[in-house]
């Protein structure tokens, strides 16, 4: 995978990392409905952020290639269907009018809520035992993103352990 593909993978992992704590926080806000509710809230928030990533991928389509774009689109469609049925399973008794028409709006809304709750949720870890598998997934995503970040640094051929090099690797500054 080239530099642009690794950068896109890093951004995808970053969206997954940033949405999980806040999504679990608002999923457990009123009552702990269980593992499926937390998982569906997290993946729904990720799908809301993945729309922004898809726009980024469309802007960089020549560098990323049609194969990666089509794979990402397939990933998005399958995950959207999985999240829809997870939400139906998790909140069927709580929110009966949930339908496919309001799912895209709710994914973007849950993305915004998870980003808003990111910092408070980081400093107060989940209290429920059904969240332990999600925390383990979060740790593995941190490890994977650090590995991708190191690979990006190798491609850039410079030290990446200071802040300004980090900004250059993720292309904040050209």
N, C-alpha and C positions, 0 to 999 in steps of 0.2 A: 504494500500500500504506500502510495506516495505521501508527500508532505501535506498536500491539501486534504487527502482522505483521512490522514491521521488527525489533522486539525478538526475536521468535521466530526470524527469519532470522539475527540476530546470534548468538543462542545456538546455532543449528545450525552456523554457521561456527566458533564457538568450540569446539564439540565436535570438529569436523573438525581444527582447528588443534592442539588439545591431545592428540588421540589419535595423530597421525601419527609424531612422533619416537619415542615409546615403542613403538609397534607395529612400526616398522622395527627398533628395537633388539632386541626379542625375536624377530622373524622371522629376523634374522641372528645369533642367539645361538649356535646350534650349527654351522651351516654356511650359506653364502650359496646359497640355492636359486634365486635369480634374481628378476627383476622381478615375476612373477606371484605369487610367495610374499609379497613385501613388500606388494604392492597388496592382496592378499586379506587379509593380517593387518591392514592399516590400515582397510580398509572393514569388516572384521568387528568391529574395536574401535569404529568409529563406530556400527555398528548396535547394539552393546551400550549405548552412550550415548544413542542415538536413542530407546530405550525410555523413558528418563527424560524426554526431550523430549516424547515422545508423551503421557506422563502429565501433564506441564505443559500441553500443548495441550488435553488433555481438561478440565483444571481451568479453563482460560481459553477454553473453546469458544464462549461467547457473544461475547466480544470478537474472537476470531480468525475465527469464521464457519465454517460447514460446508464451504464450498468449499476453504478452506486445509487444514482437517483431512482431507478426503477426498484432496486432492492429496498431502499428506504421507504418508497411509497408503498410497497407490499408489506413491509414491516409495520407501517402506520395503519394500513387498512386492517390487517390481522389483529393488531393490538387494540384498535378501536372496537372491533367486534367482540374481542375477549373482555374488554372493559365494560362494554354495554351489558353483556350477560352476567358479569360479576356484579355490576350495580343492581341488576334485576334480582339477583340472588341475595345480595346483602341488604337492600333497602326495600324489598317488595312490600313488607308489612308497614314500613314507616312512611314511604312516599309512593303510593300506588300510581299516581299519574305520570311517573317517569317514562318517557318515550324516546324514540330515536330522533324525533324532531328537535327536542330540546337538549339532546346529548352534546352536540358541538358547542353550543353556547355554554353549557355547564362545564365542559372541559376547559375552556378558556377562562371561565370564572374561577374554577378551582386552581388553575395555574396562578392567577393573580393572588388569590388568597394564600396559597402555599408560599409564594415569594414574600408576601407581607408578613407572614408568620414565621419566616425562616429564622431570624435572629432570636426571637423569644423561644422558639422550639428547640434551638440548638442548646440553649442554656437550661432547659428543663426536659430531660429525657423522658420517654414514655414510661408510664407506671404499670402498664398491663403486661402480663406474661405472654399474651398472644402477639405482642410486637417484637419479641426477641428474634424470630426469623427475619423480620424486615431490617432489624439492626445489623444482623449478620450480612444480609445482602448489601446494606449500605457500606459496611466495612470492605466488602469485596469490590464494590464499585470505586471506593477510594483507592484501593491498591491498583486496580486496573487503570484508573485515570492517572495515577502517578507514573505507572509504567508507560502509558501513552505519552505523557508529558516528557519523560526522559527520552523516549524515542524521537519526539519532536526536537528536543535539544540536540540530540546526536545529528539529526538532519540539518539543523541550523549551524552545527559545528562551533558551539560556544558554550561557556558555562551558563547554567540556567538557575543557579542558586541565589541570584539576587533579584530584586523586584523588577528592575528595568529590563533585564534579560527575559524575565517571564512575560512582560508586556510585549516585547518584541516577538517572542515565540508565538503567542496567541494573536499576533497582528493587531495590537491596539495602536502601536506606532509603526508606520512603514519603515 
